[in-house]
Amino acid sequence: MIFFLLLLIGLGLASLAVGKDIYICESADVKYLGKYAEGAMVDGVASYTNENELSFFRNKGFWYIGNLGLWPPETHFRCVDAEDCGFEQDFPAIDEKSAWSGNKKFSGETPVPKFSTDPCSDNASEL
């Protein structure tokens, strides 16, 4: 009985770490909006890509948002503060305390979008 209880708890914890999506529901540039689903492995962890082929990806332990289809990848936003960016974690730091910043070369003056693990409401995509 205890074995089955531990097995169920273990499966529940495993499901929390697998299949988590990232959503951008608020951004000054519509290309960043939408669902970022788990994709290709990059730096030993899953990347998360939207329908505009922009991705959250990790490189050397730090997290970025950009275009992985080019070499070198375009990095539109980056989170490179070890303490506030989920350094070497399997999932990027996306809370409001995270230290994301823009790369003016690719994102211009666009402020950092707002991230969530909750799906966007229907009217959020119209922003």
C-alpha positions as CSV (number, residue, x, y, z in Angstrom):
1,M,0.0,0.0,0.0
2,I,2.8,2.4,0.9
3,F,4.6,1.5,-2.3
4,F,1.6,2.5,-4.4
5,L,1.2,5.7,-2.5
6,L,4.8,6.6,-3.1
7,L,4.5,5.6,-6.7
8,L,1.5,7.9,-7.2
9,I,3.3,10.8,-5.5
10,G,6.4,10.2,-7.7
11,L,4.3,10.2,-10.8
12,G,2.5,13.4,-9.8
13,L,5.8,15.2,-9.1
14,A,7.2,14.0,-12.5
15,S,4.2,15.3,-14.3
16,L,4.8,18.8,-12.8
17,A,8.2,19.0,-14.4
18,V,7.2,17.5,-17.8
19,G,5.0,19.1,-20.4
20,K,4.9,22.6,-18.9
21,D,4.2,25.3,-21.4
22,I,5.1,29.0,-21.3
23,Y,2.7,31.7,-22.4
24,I,3.4,35.3,-23.3
25,C,0.0,37.1,-23.1
26,E,1.3,40.7,-22.9
27,S,3.9,42.1,-25.3
28,A,4.4,45.3,-27.2
29,D,5.3,43.2,-30.2
30,V,2.8,40.5,-31.3
31,K,5.4,38.1,-32.6
32,Y,6.2,37.2,-29.0
33,L,2.6,36.4,-28.0
34,G,1.3,32.9,-27.6
35,K,2.0,29.5,-26.3
36,Y,5.6,28.3,-26.2
37,A,5.5,24.5,-26.3
38,E,8.3,22.1,-25.3
39,G,10.6,21.5,-28.3
40,A,14.2,20.5,-29.2
41,M,16.8,19.9,-26.6
42,V,19.3,22.7,-26.3
43,D,22.1,22.8,-23.7
44,G,20.8,19.5,-22.2
45,V,17.2,20.8,-21.5
46,A,14.0,21.4,-23.5
47,S,13.6,24.6,-25.4
48,Y,10.1,26.1,-25.7
49,T,8.9,27.5,-29.1
50,N,5.9,29.5,-30.3
51,E,4.2,29.5,-33.7
52,N,6.5,32.4,-34.9
53,E,9.5,30.2,-34.3
54,L,10.8,32.2,-31.4
55,S,12.1,30.1,-28.5
56,F,13.0,30.1,-24.9
57,F,16.3,28.3,-24.8
58,R,19.2,27.8,-22.5
59,N,22.9,28.3,-23.4
60,K,25.7,27.7,-20.9
61,G,23.2,27.6,-18.1
62,F,21.5,31.0,-18.9
63,W,18.1,31.5,-20.5
64,Y,17.3,33.5,-23.7
65,I,14.4,34.2,-26.0
66,G,15.2,34.3,-29.7
67,N,15.4,32.6,-33.0
68,L,17.2,29.3,-33.0
69,G,16.8,28.9,-36.7
70,L,19.8,31.1,-37.4
71,W,23.5,30.7,-36.5
72,P,24.5,32.2,-34.3
73,P,21.0,32.3,-32.7
74,E,19.4,35.7,-32.4
75,T,18.9,36.6,-28.8
76,H,16.0,39.1,-28.4
77,F,15.8,38.9,-24.6
78,R,18.2,37.3,-22.1
79,C,18.2,36.4,-18.4
80,V,21.9,36.2,-17.4
81,D,21.8,36.9,-13.7
82,A,22.7,33.7,-11.9
83,E,20.6,34.4,-8.9
84,D,17.4,35.7,-10.5
85,C,17.4,33.8,-13.8
86,G,17.2,30.1,-13.0
87,F,20.9,29.5,-13.9
88,E,21.4,25.9,-14.9
89,Q,17.7,25.1,-14.2
90,D,15.6,22.9,-16.4
91,F,13.0,25.7,-16.8
92,P,13.5,29.5,-17.2
93,A,12.8,31.9,-14.4
94,I,9.5,33.6,-15.6
95,D,8.2,35.2,-12.4
96,E,8.1,39.0,-12.0
97,K,11.3,39.0,-10.0
98,S,13.4,37.4,-12.8
99,A,16.0,39.7,-14.3
100,W,15.2,39.5,-18.1
101,S,16.5,42.3,-20.3
102,G,16.2,43.2,-24.0
103,N,18.8,43.0,-26.7
104,K,18.4,46.3,-28.6
105,K,19.8,44.8,-31.8
106,F,16.8,42.4,-32.2
107,S,14.1,43.6,-29.9
108,G,14.7,47.4,-30.2
109,E,13.0,49.3,-27.4
110,T,10.4,46.6,-26.9
111,P,9.9,46.0,-23.1
112,V,10.3,42.5,-21.8
113,P,7.1,40.6,-22.3
114,K,5.1,39.2,-19.4
115,F,5.5,35.4,-18.9
116,S,3.2,32.9,-17.4
117,T,2.6,29.1,-17.1
118,D,-1.2,29.8,-17.4
119,P,-2.9,30.0,-20.8
120,C,-3.8,33.4,-22.1
121,S,-7.4,34.6,-21.9
122,D,-9.1,35.0,-25.3
123,N,-8.7,38.8,-25.4
124,A,-5.0,38.7,-24.4
125,S,-3.9,37.8,-28.0
126,E,-5.4,41.1,-29.2
127,L,-3.0,43.3,-27.3
